């Protein structure tokens, strides 16, 4: 059985596809049994989704420049 340290390293590196099928099954079995590693994996996924969401919602620089110029002209 894999240790929590091995599983957390595998989950954090997102290289599960490169692992052998035995290790992938070991990671999945460990995640089924260990609530701490399961929570850690969920937290990593949430952080990844939040960061990707930040990059998707960046304002366009052109519209930002226009809004700054407009606000300067008003003053």
PQR file with spaces between the fields and no chain letter, atoms N, CA, C, O and H, PARSE charges and radii, in Angstrom:
ATOM       1  N    UNK     1       0.840   -1.172    0.000 -0.4000 1.5000
ATOM       2  CA   UNK     1       0.000    0.000    0.000 -0.0000 2.0000
ATOM       3  C    UNK     1       0.888    1.240    0.000  0.5500 1.7000
ATOM       4  O    UNK     1       1.934    1.276    0.648 -0.5500 1.4000
ATOM       5  N    UNK     2       0.452    2.237   -0.730 -0.4000 1.5000
ATOM       6  CA   UNK     2       1.198    3.488   -0.816 -0.0000 2.0000
ATOM       7  C    UNK     2       1.006    4.311    0.452  0.5500 1.7000
ATOM       8  O    UNK     2      -0.029    4.227    1.114 -0.5500 1.4000
ATOM       9  H    UNK     2      -0.397    2.207   -1.256  0.4000 1.0000
ATOM      10  N    UNK     3       2.011    5.102    0.777 -0.4000 1.5000
ATOM      11  CA   UNK     3       1.906    5.980    1.934 -0.0000 2.0000
ATOM      12  C    UNK     3       1.235    7.293    1.526  0.5500 1.7000
ATOM      13  O    UNK     3       1.102    7.598    0.341 -0.5500 1.4000
ATOM      14  H    UNK     3       2.852    5.170    0.240  0.4000 1.0000
ATOM      15  N    UNK     4       0.821    8.053    2.523 -0.4000 1.5000
ATOM      16  CA   UNK     4       0.203    9.352    2.255 -0.0000 2.0000
ATOM      17  C    UNK     4       1.179   10.284    1.539  0.5500 1.7000
ATOM      18  O    UNK     4       0.782   11.058    0.669 -0.5500 1.4000
ATOM      19  H    UNK     4       0.928    7.806    3.486  0.4000 1.0000
ATOM      20  N    UNK     5       2.440   10.206    1.906 -0.4000 1.5000
ATOM      21  CA   UNK     5       3.450   11.056    1.275 -0.0000 2.0000
ATOM      22  C    UNK     5       3.577   10.738   -0.210  0.5500 1.7000
ATOM      23  O    UNK     5       3.664   11.650   -1.031 -0.5500 1.4000
ATOM      24  H    UNK     5       2.763    9.577    2.613  0.4000 1.0000
ATOM      25  N    UNK     6       3.589    9.465   -0.561 -0.4000 1.5000
ATOM      26  CA   UNK     6       3.688    9.070   -1.964 -0.0000 2.0000
ATOM      27  C    UNK     6       2.454    9.500   -2.751  0.5500 1.7000
ATOM      28  O    UNK     6       2.561    9.960   -3.888 -0.5500 1.4000
ATOM      29  H    UNK     6       3.519    8.724    0.106  0.4000 1.0000
ATOM      30  N    UNK     7       1.298    9.349   -2.145 -0.4000 1.5000
ATOM      31  CA   UNK     7       0.047    9.706   -2.816 -0.0000 2.0000
ATOM      32  C    UNK     7      -0.041   11.213   -2.999  0.5500 1.7000
ATOM      33  O    UNK     7      -0.419   11.682   -4.072 -0.5500 1.4000
ATOM      34  H    UNK     7       1.210    8.976   -1.222  0.4000 1.0000
ATOM      35  N    UNK     8       0.302   11.983   -1.965 -0.4000 1.5000
ATOM      36  CA   UNK     8       0.215   13.438   -2.080 -0.0000 2.0000
ATOM      37  C    UNK     8       1.194   13.958   -3.128  0.5500 1.7000
ATOM      38  O    UNK     8       0.879   14.908   -3.844 -0.5500 1.4000
ATOM      39  H    UNK     8       0.609   11.602   -1.093  0.4000 1.0000
ATOM      40  N    UNK     9       2.360   13.361   -3.227 -0.4000 1.5000
ATOM      41  CA   UNK     9       3.317   13.751   -4.258 -0.0000 2.0000
ATOM      42  C    UNK     9       2.773   13.433   -5.648  0.5500 1.7000
ATOM      43  O    UNK     9       2.898   14.245   -6.564 -0.5500 1.4000
ATOM      44  H    UNK     9       2.616   12.589   -2.644  0.4000 1.0000
ATOM      45  N    UNK    10       2.179   12.269   -5.805 -0.4000 1.5000
ATOM      46  CA   UNK    10       1.624   11.883   -7.108 -0.0000 2.0000
ATOM      47  C    UNK    10       0.456   12.775   -7.503  0.5500 1.7000
ATOM      48  O    UNK    10       0.330   13.154   -8.667 -0.5500 1.4000
ATOM      49  H    UNK    10       2.078   11.610   -5.061  0.4000 1.0000
ATOM      50  N    UNK    11      -0.399   13.112   -6.543 -0.4000 1.5000
ATOM      51  CA   UNK    11      -1.563   13.950   -6.834 -0.0000 2.0000
ATOM      52  C    UNK    11      -1.121   15.378   -7.152  0.5500 1.7000
ATOM      53  O    UNK    11      -1.666   16.008   -8.059 -0.5500 1.4000
ATOM      54  H    UNK    11      -0.297   12.804   -5.597  0.4000 1.0000
ATOM      55  N    UNK    12      -0.150   15.884   -6.421 -0.4000 1.5000
ATOM      56  CA   UNK    12       0.315   17.259   -6.625 -0.0000 2.0000
ATOM      57  C    UNK    12       1.047   17.419   -7.949  0.5500 1.7000
ATOM      58  O    UNK    12       0.972   18.482   -8.566 -0.5500 1.4000
ATOM      59  H    UNK    12       0.293   15.373   -5.685  0.4000 1.0000
ATOM      60  N    UNK    13       1.743   16.400   -8.392 -0.4000 1.5000
ATOM      61  CA   UNK    13       2.505   16.509   -9.638 -0.0000 2.0000
ATOM      62  C    UNK    13       1.628   16.328  -10.868  0.5500 1.7000
ATOM      63  O    UNK    13       2.046   16.660  -11.977 -0.5500 1.4000
ATOM      64  H    UNK    13       1.804   15.537   -7.890  0.4000 1.0000
ATOM      65  N    UNK    14       0.432   15.813  -10.690 -0.4000 1.5000
ATOM      66  CA   UNK    14      -0.507   15.560  -11.787 -0.0000 2.0000
ATOM      67  C    UNK    14       0.109   14.682  -12.875  0.5500 1.7000
ATOM      68  O    UNK    14      -0.254   14.789  -14.046 -0.5500 1.4000
ATOM      69  H    UNK    14       0.092   15.544   -9.789  0.4000 1.0000
ATOM      70  N    UNK    15       1.024   13.830  -12.488 -0.4000 1.5000
ATOM      71  CA   UNK    15       1.639   12.895  -13.420 -0.0000 2.0000
ATOM      72  C    UNK    15       1.064   11.495  -13.274  0.5500 1.7000
ATOM      73  O    UNK    15       1.769   10.507  -13.478 -0.5500 1.4000
ATOM      74  H    UNK    15       1.318   13.743  -11.537  0.4000 1.0000
ATOM      75  N    UNK    16      -0.187   11.409  -12.930 -0.4000 1.5000
ATOM      76  CA   UNK    16      -0.795   10.103  -12.732 -0.0000 2.0000
ATOM      77  C    UNK    16      -0.808    9.280  -14.010  0.5500 1.7000
ATOM      78  O    UNK    16      -0.767    8.050  -13.960 -0.5500 1.4000
ATOM      79  H    UNK    16      -0.759   12.212  -12.764  0.4000 1.0000
ATOM      80  N    UNK    17      -0.865    9.951  -15.154 -0.4000 1.5000
ATOM      81  CA   UNK    17      -0.892    9.224  -16.424 -0.0000 2.0000
ATOM      82  C    UNK    17       0.436    8.520  -16.699  0.5500 1.7000
ATOM      83  O    UNK    17       0.475    7.498  -17.384 -0.5500 1.4000
ATOM      84  H    UNK    17      -0.898   10.950  -15.195  0.4000 1.0000
ATOM      85  N    UNK    18       1.511    9.070  -16.165 -0.4000 1.5000
ATOM      86  CA   UNK    18       2.828    8.463  -16.391 -0.0000 2.0000
ATOM      87  C    UNK    18       3.119    7.294  -15.460  0.5500 1.7000
ATOM      88  O    UNK    18       4.037    6.514  -15.712 -0.5500 1.4000
ATOM      89  H    UNK    18       1.479    9.901  -15.608  0.4000 1.0000
ATOM      90  N    UNK    19       2.349    7.168  -14.391 -0.4000 1.5000
ATOM      91  CA   UNK    19       2.576    6.075  -13.446 -0.0000 2.0000
ATOM      92  C    UNK    19       2.153    4.748  -14.061  0.5500 1.7000
ATOM      93  O    UNK    19       1.328    4.697  -14.972 -0.5500 1.4000
ATOM      94  H    UNK    19       1.603    7.801  -14.186  0.4000 1.0000
ATOM      95  N    UNK    20       2.731    3.697  -13.547 -0.4000 1.5000
ATOM      96  CA   UNK    20       2.320    2.376  -14.003 -0.0000 2.0000
ATOM      97  C    UNK    20       0.889    2.117  -13.546  0.5500 1.7000
ATOM      98  O    UNK    20       0.400    2.780  -12.631 -0.5500 1.4000
ATOM      99  H    UNK    20       3.402    3.738  -12.807  0.4000 1.0000
ATOM     100  N    UNK    21       0.227    1.175  -14.166 -0.4000 1.5000
ATOM     101  CA   UNK    21      -1.165    0.923  -13.831 -0.0000 2.0000
ATOM     102  C    UNK    21      -1.299    0.438  -12.393  0.5500 1.7000
ATOM     103  O    UNK    21      -2.315    0.696  -11.747 -0.5500 1.4000
ATOM     104  H    UNK    21       0.625    0.636  -14.909  0.4000 1.0000
ATOM     105  N    UNK    22      -0.280   -0.267  -11.880 -0.4000 1.5000
ATOM     106  CA   UNK    22      -0.337   -0.733  -10.502 -0.0000 2.0000
ATOM     107  C    UNK    22      -0.316    0.454   -9.531  0.5500 1.7000
ATOM     108  O    UNK    22      -1.060    0.481   -8.551 -0.5500 1.4000
ATOM     109  H    UNK    22       0.545   -0.477  -12.405  0.4000 1.0000
ATOM     110  N    UNK    23       0.549    1.431   -9.821 -0.4000 1.5000
ATOM     111  CA   UNK    23       0.623    2.603   -8.944 -0.0000 2.0000
ATOM     112  C    UNK    23      -0.648    3.446   -9.042  0.5500 1.7000
ATOM     113  O    UNK    23      -1.123    3.975   -8.037 -0.5500 1.4000
ATOM     114  H    UNK    23       1.154    1.409  -10.617  0.4000 1.0000
ATOM     115  N    UNK    24      -1.197    3.572  -10.255 -0.4000 1.5000
ATOM     116  CA   UNK    24      -2.447    4.336  -10.405 -0.0000 2.0000
ATOM     117  C    UNK    24      -3.570    3.715   -9.595  0.5500 1.7000
ATOM     118  O    UNK    24      -4.338    4.418   -8.939 -0.5500 1.4000
ATOM     119  H    UNK    24      -0.811    3.142  -11.071  0.4000 1.0000
ATOM     120  N    UNK    25      -3.660    2.395   -9.646 -0.4000 1.5000
ATOM     121  CA   UNK    25      -4.678    1.698   -8.852 -0.0000 2.0000
ATOM     122  C    UNK    25      -4.394    1.880   -7.368  0.5500 1.7000
ATOM     123  O    UNK    25      -5.318    2.056   -6.574 -0.5500 1.4000
ATOM     124  H    UNK    25      -3.036    1.824  -10.179  0.4000 1.0000
ATOM     125  N    UNK    26      -3.111    1.837   -6.991 -0.4000 1.5000
ATOM     126  CA   UNK    26      -2.741    2.055   -5.599 -0.0000 2.0000
ATOM     127  C    UNK    26      -3.128    3.436   -5.106  0.5500 1.7000
ATOM     128  O    UNK    26      -3.606    3.594   -3.982 -0.5500 1.4000
ATOM     129  H    UNK    26      -2.361    1.693   -7.637  0.4000 1.0000
ATOM     130  N    UNK    27      -2.917    4.445   -5.961 -0.4000 1.5000
ATOM     131  CA   UNK    27      -3.298    5.812   -5.596 -0.0000 2.0000
ATOM     132  C    UNK    27      -4.800    5.909   -5.430  0.5500 1.7000
ATOM     133  O    UNK    27      -5.278    6.508   -4.467 -0.5500 1.4000
ATOM     134  H    UNK    27      -2.529    4.316   -6.873  0.4000 1.0000
ATOM     135  N    UNK    28      -5.549    5.333   -6.346 -0.4000 1.5000
ATOM     136  CA   UNK    28      -7.010    5.396   -6.264 -0.0000 2.0000
ATOM     137  C    UNK    28      -7.540    4.655   -5.039  0.5500 1.7000
ATOM     138  O    UNK    28      -8.462    5.128   -4.374 -0.5500 1.4000
ATOM     139  H    UNK    28      -5.162    4.846   -7.129  0.4000 1.0000
ATOM     140  N    UNK    29      -6.962    3.503   -4.744 -0.4000 1.5000
ATOM     141  CA   UNK    29      -7.384    2.761   -3.555 -0.0000 2.0000
ATOM     142  C    UNK    29      -7.063    3.555   -2.292  0.5500 1.7000
ATOM     143  O    UNK    29      -7.869    3.612   -1.363 -0.5500 1.4000
ATOM     144  H    UNK    29      -6.213    3.119   -5.284  0.4000 1.0000
ATOM     145  N    UNK    30      -5.894    4.158   -2.265 -0.4000 1.5000
ATOM     146  CA   UNK    30      -5.518    4.951   -1.107 -0.0000 2.0000
ATOM     147  C    UNK    30      -6.482    6.127   -0.927  0.5500 1.7000
ATOM     148  O    UNK    30      -6.899    6.431    0.190 -0.5500 1.4000
ATOM     149  H    UNK    30      -5.239    4.111   -3.019  0.4000 1.0000
ATOM     150  N    UNK    31      -6.830    6.785   -2.039 -0.4000 1.5000
ATOM     151  CA   UNK    31      -7.760    7.910   -1.956 -0.0000 2.0000
ATOM     152  C    UNK    31      -9.142    7.468   -1.478  0.5500 1.7000
ATOM     153  O    UNK    31      -9.845    8.232   -0.817 -0.5500 1.4000
ATOM     154  H    UNK    31      -6.491    6.538   -2.947  0.4000 1.0000
ATOM     155  N    UNK    32      -9.531    6.244   -1.809 -0.4000 1.5000
ATOM     156  CA   UNK    32     -10.816    5.725   -1.329 -0.0000 2.0000
ATOM     157  C    UNK    32     -10.811    5.521    0.186  0.5500 1.7000
ATOM     158  O    UNK    32     -11.832    5.691    0.851 -0.5500 1.4000
ATOM     159  H    UNK    32      -8.960    5.623   -2.346  0.4000 1.0000
ATOM     160  N    UNK    33      -9.646    5.155    0.717 -0.4000 1.5000
ATOM     161  CA   UNK    33      -9.574    4.827    2.142 -0.0000 2.0000
ATOM     162  C    UNK    33      -9.127    5.992    3.020  0.5500 1.7000
ATOM     163  O    UNK    33      -9.475    6.029    4.200 -0.5500 1.4000
ATOM     164  H    UNK    33      -8.816    5.017    0.177  0.4000 1.0000
ATOM     165  N    UNK    34      -8.380    6.927    2.488 -0.4000 1.5000
ATOM     166  CA   UNK    34      -7.782    7.977    3.305 -0.0000 2.0000
ATOM     167  C    UNK    34      -8.495    9.306    3.069  0.5500 1.7000
ATOM     168  O    UNK    34      -8.366    9.902    2.000 -0.5500 1.4000
ATOM     169  H    UNK    34      -8.097    6.896    1.529  0.4000 1.0000
ATOM     170  N    UNK    35      -9.232    9.760    4.049 -0.4000 1.5000
ATOM     171  CA   UNK    35      -9.993   11.000    3.881 -0.0000 2.0000
ATOM     172  C    UNK    35      -9.079   12.212    3.823  0.5500 1.7000
ATOM     173  O    UNK    35      -9.426   13.215    3.200 -0.5500 1.4000
ATOM     174  H    UNK    35      -9.337    9.275    4.917  0.4000 1.0000
ATOM     175  N    UNK    36      -7.920   12.140    4.459 -0.4000 1.5000
ATOM     176  CA   UNK    36      -7.005   13.277    4.451 -0.0000 2.0000
ATOM     177  C    UNK    36      -6.418   13.504    3.053  0.5500 1.7000
ATOM     178  O    UNK    36      -6.343   14.637    2.579 -0.5500 1.4000
ATOM     179  H    UNK    36      -7.638   11.325    4.966  0.4000 1.0000
ATOM     180  N    UNK    37      -6.013   12.433    2.413 -0.4000 1.5000
ATOM     181  CA   UNK    37      -5.476   12.551    1.056 -0.0000 2.0000
ATOM     182  C    UNK    37      -6.576   12.938    0.076  0.5500 1.7000
ATOM     183  O    UNK    37      -6.332   13.678   -0.878 -0.5500 1.4000
ATOM     184  H    UNK    37      -6.074   11.512    2.798  0.4000 1.0000
ATOM     185  N    UNK    38      -7.779   12.441    0.309 -0.4000 1.5000
ATOM     186  CA   UNK    38      -8.914   12.793   -0.537 -0.0000 2.0000
ATOM     187  C    UNK    38      -9.205   14.292   -0.430  0.5500 1.7000
ATOM     188  O    UNK    38      -9.461   14.952   -1.437 -0.5500 1.4000
ATOM     189  H    UNK    38      -7.977   11.841    1.084  0.4000 1.0000
ATOM     190  N    UNK    39      -9.165   14.823    0.789 -0.4000 1.5000
ATOM     191  CA   UNK    39      -9.376   16.255    0.987 -0.0000 2.0000
ATOM     192  C    UNK    39      -8.262   17.067    0.345  0.5500 1.7000
ATOM     193  O    UNK    39      -8.510   18.108   -0.262 -0.5500 1.4000
ATOM     194  H    UNK    39      -8.957   14.286    1.607  0.4000 1.0000
ATOM     195  N    UNK    40      -7.033   16.584    0.483 -0.4000 1.5000
ATOM     196  CA   UNK    40      -5.895   17.273   -0.122 -0.0000 2.0000
ATOM     197  C    UNK    40      -6.050   17.335   -1.639  0.5500 1.7000
ATOM     198  O    UNK    40      -5.812   18.379   -2.246 -0.5500 1.4000
ATOM     199  H    UNK    40      -6.831   15.738    0.976  0.4000 1.0000
ATOM     200  N    UNK    41      -6.442   16.235   -2.244 -0.4000 1.5000
ATOM     201  CA   UNK    41      -6.643   16.204   -3.695 -0.0000 2.0000
ATOM     202  C    UNK    41      -7.761   17.158   -4.109  0.5500 1.7000
ATOM     203  O    UNK    41      -7.658   17.835   -5.132 -0.5500 1.4000
ATOM     204  H    UNK    41      -6.635   15.386   -1.751  0.4000 1.0000
ATOM     205  N    UNK    42      -8.835   17.211   -3.309 -0.4000 1.5000
ATOM     206  CA   UNK    42      -9.938   18.125   -3.615 -0.0000 2.0000
ATOM     207  C    UNK    42      -9.503   19.578   -3.470  0.5500 1.7000
ATOM     208  O    UNK    42      -9.904   20.426   -4.267 -0.5500 1.4000
ATOM     209  H    UNK    42      -8.919   16.661   -2.478  0.4000 1.0000
ATOM     210  N    UNK    43      -8.689   19.872   -2.462 -0.4000 1.5000
ATOM     211  CA   UNK    43      -8.192   21.240   -2.271 -0.0000 2.0000
ATOM     212  C    UNK    43      -7.293   21.661   -3.421  0.5500 1.7000
ATOM     213  O    UNK    43      -7.372   22.795   -3.892 -0.5500 1.4000
ATOM     214  H    UNK    43      -8.364   19.183   -1.815  0.4000 1.0000
ATOM     215  N    UNK    44      -6.435   20.747   -3.875 -0.4000 1.5000
ATOM     216  CA   UNK    44      -5.578   21.061   -5.024 -0.0000 2.0000
ATOM     217  C    UNK    44      -6.411   21.338   -6.266  0.5500 1.7000
ATOM     218  O    UNK    44      -6.106   22.256   -7.027 -0.5500 1.4000
ATOM     219  H    UNK    44      -6.371   19.825   -3.492  0.4000 1.0000
ATOM     220  N    UNK    45      -7.450   20.558   -6.472 -0.4000 1.5000
ATOM     221  CA   UNK    45      -8.322   20.768   -7.625 -0.0000 2.0000
ATOM     222  C    UNK    45      -9.033   22.111   -7.529  0.5500 1.7000
ATOM     223  O    UNK    45      -9.175   22.815   -8.529 -0.5500 1.4000
ATOM     224  H    UNK    45      -7.698   19.813   -5.853  0.4000 1.0000
ATOM     225  N    UNK    46      -9.479   22.467   -6.327 -0.4000 1.5000
ATOM     226  CA   UNK    46     -10.165   23.752   -6.138 -0.0000 2.0000
ATOM     227  C    UNK    46      -9.228   24.919   -6.390  0.5500 1.7000
ATOM     228  O    UNK    46      -9.620   25.909   -7.009 -0.5500 1.4000
ATOM     229  H    UNK    46      -9.364   21.895   -5.515  0.4000 1.0000
ATOM     230  N    UNK    47      -7.998   24.814   -5.919 -0.4000 1.5000
ATOM     231  CA   UNK    47      -7.010   25.870   -6.146 -0.0000 2.0000
ATOM     232  C    UNK    47      -6.718   26.005   -7.634  0.5500 1.7000
ATOM     233  O    UNK    47      -6.636   27.116   -8.157 -0.5500 1.4000
ATOM     234  H    UNK    47      -7.679   24.010   -5.416  0.4000 1.0000
ATOM     235  N    UNK    48      -6.560   24.876   -8.311 -0.4000 1.5000
ATOM     236  CA   UNK    48      -6.307   24.907   -9.748 -0.0000 2.0000
ATOM     237  C    UNK    48      -7.452   25.550  -10.516  0.5500 1.7000
ATOM     238  O    UNK    48      -7.225   26.342  -11.430 -0.5500 1.4000
ATOM     239  H    UNK    48      -6.626   23.973   -7.885  0.4000 1.0000
ATOM     240  N    UNK    49      -8.678   25.210  -10.146 -0.4000 1.5000
ATOM     241  CA   UNK    49      -9.841   25.803  -10.811 -0.0000 2.0000
ATOM     242  C    UNK    49      -9.927   27.292  -10.553  0.5500 1.7000
ATOM     243  O    UNK    49     -10.279   28.058  -11.450 -0.5500 1.4000
ATOM     244  H    UNK    49      -8.863   24.566   -9.404  0.4000 1.0000
ATOM     245  N    UNK    50      -9.608   27.713   -9.328 -0.4000 1.5000
ATOM     246  CA   UNK    50      -9.657   29.138   -8.995 -0.0000 2.0000
ATOM     247  C    UNK    50      -8.618   29.923   -9.786  0.5500 1.7000
ATOM     248  O    UNK    50      -8.905   31.013  -10.281 -0.5500 1.4000
ATOM     249  H    UNK    50      -9.322   27.091   -8.600  0.4000 1.0000
ATOM     250  N    UNK    51      -7.428   29.380   -9.906 -0.4000 1.5000
ATOM     251  CA   UNK    51      -6.366   30.064  -10.654 -0.0000 2.0000
ATOM     252  C    UNK    51      -6.721   30.129  -12.133  0.5500 1.7000
ATOM     253  O    UNK    51      -6.534   31.162  -12.775 -0.5500 1.4000
ATOM     254  H    UNK    51      -7.194   28.495   -9.504  0.4000 1.0000
ATOM     255  N    UNK    52      -7.230   29.037  -12.668 -0.4000 1.5000
ATOM     256  CA   UNK    52      -7.638   29.064  -14.077 -0.0000 2.0000
ATOM     257  C    UNK    52      -8.760   30.065  -14.294  0.5500 1.7000
ATOM     258  O    UNK    52      -8.807   30.718  -15.336 -0.5500 1.4000
ATOM     259  H    UNK    52      -7.382   28.198  -12.146  0.4000 1.0000
ATOM     260  N    UNK    53      -9.663   30.198  -13.331 -0.4000 1.5000
ATOM     261  CA   UNK    53     -10.742   31.165  -13.424 -0.0000 2.0000
ATOM     262  C    UNK    53     -10.235   32.594  -13.416  0.5500 1.7000
ATOM     263  O    UNK    53     -10.795   33.459  -14.090 -0.5500 1.4000
ATOM     264  H    UNK    53      -9.624   29.667  -12.484  0.4000 1.0000
ATOM     265  N    UNK    54      -9.179   32.846  -12.659 -0.4000 1.5000
ATOM     266  CA   UNK    54      -8.590   34.188  -12.632 -0.0000 2.0000
ATOM     267  C    UNK    54      -8.018   34.563  -13.990  0.5500 1.7000
ATOM     268  O    UNK    54      -8.184   35.693  -14.450 -0.5500 1.4000
ATOM     269  H    UNK    54      -8.724   32.144  -12.112  0.4000 1.0000
ATOM     270  N    UNK    55      -7.353   33.627  -14.620 -0.4000 1.5000
ATOM     271  CA   UNK    55      -6.739   33.927  -15.908 -0.0000 2.0000
ATOM     272  C    UNK    55      -7.773   34.073  -17.014  0.5500 1.7000
ATOM     273  O    UNK    55      -7.549   34.800  -17.982 -0.5500 1.4000
ATOM     274  H    UNK    55      -7.218   32.710  -14.246  0.4000 1.0000
ATOM     275  N    UNK    56      -8.899   33.390  -16.877 -0.4000 1.5000
ATOM     276  CA   UNK    56      -9.957   33.510  -17.884 -0.0000 2.0000
ATOM     277  C    UNK    56     -10.685   34.836  -17.775  0.5500 1.7000
ATOM     278  O    UNK    56     -11.182   35.352  -18.776 -0.5500 1.4000
ATOM     279  H    UNK    56      -9.081   32.799  -16.091  0.4000 1.0000
ATOM     280  N    UNK    57     -10.758   35.396  -16.569 -0.4000 1.5000
ATOM     281  CA   UNK    57     -11.551   36.593  -16.372 -0.0000 2.0000
ATOM     282  C    UNK    57     -10.719   37.879  -16.387  0.5500 1.7000
ATOM     283  O    UNK    57     -11.190   38.918  -15.924 -0.5500 1.4000
ATOM     284  H    UNK    57     -10.354   34.976  -15.756  0.4000 1.0000
ATOM     285  N    UNK    58      -9.494   37.825  -16.910 -0.4000 1.5000
ATOM     286  CA   UNK    58      -8.683   39.036  -16.992 -0.0000 2.0000
ATOM     287  C    UNK    58      -9.311   40.014  -17.975  0.5500 1.7000
ATOM     288  O    UNK    58      -9.730   39.617  -19.063 -0.5500 1.4000
ATOM     289  H    UNK    58      -9.112   36.981  -17.287  0.4000 1.0000
ATOM     290  N    UNK    59      -9.381   41.287  -17.602 -0.4000 1.5000
ATOM     291  CA   UNK    59      -9.946   42.264  -18.539 -0.0000 2.0000
ATOM     292  C    UNK    59      -9.001   42.495  -19.708  0.5500 1.7000
ATOM     293  O    UNK    59      -7.785   42.343  -19.584 -0.5500 1.4000
ATOM     294  H    UNK    59      -9.041   41.609  -16.718  0.4000 1.0000
ATOM     295  N    UNK    60      -9.568   42.857  -20.817 -0.4000 1.5000
ATOM     296  CA   UNK    60      -8.739   43.158  -21.978 -0.0000 2.0000
ATOM     297  C    UNK    60      -8.010   44.461  -21.732  0.5500 1.7000
ATOM     298  O    UNK    60      -8.579   45.396  -21.167 -0.5500 1.4000
ATOM     299  H    UNK    60     -10.555   42.980  -20.918  0.4000 1.0000
ATOM     300  N    UNK    61      -6.767   44.533  -22.147 -0.4000 1.5000
ATOM     301  CA   UNK    61      -5.968   45.729  -21.868 -0.0000 2.0000
ATOM     302  C    UNK    61      -6.484   46.932  -22.640  0.5500 1.7000
ATOM     303  O    UNK    61      -6.401   48.062  -22.159 -0.5500 1.4000
ATOM     304  H    UNK    61      -6.305   43.774  -22.605  0.4000 1.0000
ATOM     305  N    UNK    62      -7.017   46.698  -23.833 -0.4000 1.5000
ATOM     306  CA   UNK    62      -7.501   47.816  -24.631 -0.0000 2.0000
ATOM     307  C    UNK    62      -8.684   48.499  -23.938  0.5500 1.7000
ATOM     308  O    UNK    62      -8.722   49.727  -23.857 -0.5500 1.4000
ATOM     309  H    UNK    62      -7.085   45.780  -24.224  0.4000 1.0000
ATOM     310  N    UNK    63      -9.627   47.736  -23.448 -0.4000 1.5000
ATOM     311  CA   UNK    63     -10.773   48.331  -22.778 -0.0000 2.0000
ATOM     312  C    UNK    63     -10.351   48.970  -21.450  0.5500 1.7000
ATOM     313  O    UNK    63     -10.941   49.965  -21.030 -0.5500 1.4000
ATOM     314  H    UNK    63      -9.596   46.739  -23.514  0.4000 1.0000
ATOM     315  N    UNK    64      -9.350   48.412  -20.798 -0.4000 1.5000
ATOM     316  CA   UNK    64      -8.842   48.997  -19.573 -0.0000 2.0000
ATOM     317  C    UNK    64      -8.194   50.344  -19.858  0.5500 1.7000
ATOM     318  O    UNK    64      -8.405   51.317  -19.134 -0.5500 1.4000
ATOM     319  H    UNK    64      -8.871   47.603  -21.140  0.4000 1.0000
ATOM     320  N    UNK    65      -7.406   50.384  -20.920 -0.4000 1.5000
ATOM     321  CA   UNK    65      -6.777   51.649  -21.309 -0.0000 2.0000
ATOM     322  C    UNK    65      -7.828   52.698  -21.660  0.5500 1.7000
ATOM     323  O    UNK    65      -7.701   53.865  -21.291 -0.5500 1.4000
ATOM     324  H    UNK    65      -7.234   49.594  -21.508  0.4000 1.0000
ATOM     325  N    UNK    66      -8.851   52.276  -22.367 -0.4000 1.5000
ATOM     326  CA   UNK    66      -9.923   53.197  -22.738 -0.0000 2.0000
ATOM     327  C    UNK    66     -10.641   53.739  -21.511  0.5500 1.7000
ATOM     328  O    UNK    66     -10.947   54.929  -21.449 -0.5500 1.4000
ATOM     329  H    UNK    66      -8.954   51.328  -22.667  0.4000 1.0000
ATOM     330  N    UNK    67     -10.911   52.881  -20.539 -0.4000 1.5000
ATOM     331  CA   UNK    67     -11.610   53.340  -19.341 -0.0000 2.0000
ATOM     332  C    UNK    67     -10.741   54.305  -18.529  0.5500 1.7000
ATOM     333  O    UNK    67     -11.263   55.251  -17.939 -0.5500 1.4000
ATOM     334  H    UNK    67     -10.662   51.914  -20.590  0.4000 1.0000
ATOM     335  N    UNK    68      -9.440   54.083  -18.493 -0.4000 1.5000
ATOM     336  CA   UNK    68      -8.538   54.996  -17.785 -0.0000 2.0000
ATOM     337  C    UNK    68      -8.504   56.340  -18.491  0.5500 1.7000
ATOM     338  O    UNK    68      -8.588   57.387  -17.850 -0.5500 1.4000
ATOM     339  H    UNK    68      -9.016   53.314  -18.972  0.4000 1.0000
ATOM     340  N    UNK    69      -8.380   56.312  -19.811 -0.4000 1.5000
ATOM     341  CA   UNK    69      -8.342   57.570  -20.571 -0.0000 2.0000
ATOM     342  C    UNK    69      -9.651   58.332  -20.429  0.5500 1.7000
ATOM     343  O    UNK    69      -9.646   59.556  -20.297 -0.5500 1.4000
ATOM     344  H    UNK    69      -8.312   55.461  -20.332  0.4000 1.0000
ATOM     345  N    UNK    70     -10.766   57.624  -20.454 -0.4000 1.5000
ATOM     346  CA   UNK    70     -12.069   58.261  -20.286 -0.0000 2.0000
ATOM     347  C    UNK    70     -12.197   58.916  -18.927  0.5500 1.7000
ATOM     348  O    UNK    70     -12.706   60.031  -18.814 -0.5500 1.4000
ATOM     349  H    UNK    70     -10.771   56.629  -20.562  0.4000 1.0000
ATOM     350  N    UNK    71     -11.735   58.224  -17.893 -0.4000 1.5000
ATOM     351  CA   UNK    71     -11.841   58.797  -16.562 -0.0000 2.0000
ATOM     352  C    UNK    71     -10.900   59.994  -16.393  0.5500 1.7000
ATOM     353  O    UNK    71     -11.216   60.920  -15.646 -0.5500 1.4000
ATOM     354  H    UNK    71     -11.322   57.319  -17.985  0.4000 1.0000
ATOM     355  N    UNK    72      -9.758   59.989  -17.072 -0.4000 1.5000
ATOM     356  CA   UNK    72      -8.830   61.127  -17.013 -0.0000 2.0000
ATOM     357  C    UNK    72      -9.403   62.323  -17.774  0.5500 1.7000
ATOM     358  O    UNK    72      -9.227   63.468  -17.358 -0.5500 1.4000
ATOM     359  H    UNK    72      -9.501   59.237  -17.680  0.4000 1.0000
ATOM     360  N    UNK    73     -10.074   62.064  -18.863 -0.4000 1.5000
ATOM     361  CA   UNK    73     -10.672   63.160  -19.658 -0.0000 2.0000
ATOM     362  C    UNK    73     -11.790   63.836  -18.891  0.5500 1.7000
ATOM     363  O    UNK    73     -11.984   65.046  -19.005 -0.5500 1.4000
ATOM     364  H    UNK    73     -10.217   61.134  -19.201  0.4000 1.0000
ATOM     365  N    UNK    74     -12.536   63.049  -18.101 -0.4000 1.5000
ATOM     366  CA   UNK    74     -13.643   63.606  -17.337 -0.0000 2.0000
ATOM     367  C    UNK    74     -13.158   64.545  -16.238  0.5500 1.7000
ATOM     368  O    UNK    74     -13.850   65.496  -15.875 -0.5500 1.4000
ATOM     369  H    UNK    74     -12.379   62.066  -18.009  0.4000 1.0000
ATOM     370  N    UNK    75     -11.985   64.277  -15.719 -0.4000 1.5000
ATOM     371  CA   UNK    75     -11.430   65.103  -14.639 -0.0000 2.0000
ATOM     372  C    UNK    75     -10.792   66.303  -15.234  0.5500 1.7000
ATOM     373  O    UNK    75     -10.258   67.142  -14.509 -0.5500 1.4000
ATOM     374  H    UNK    75     -11.423   63.504  -16.013  0.4000 1.0000
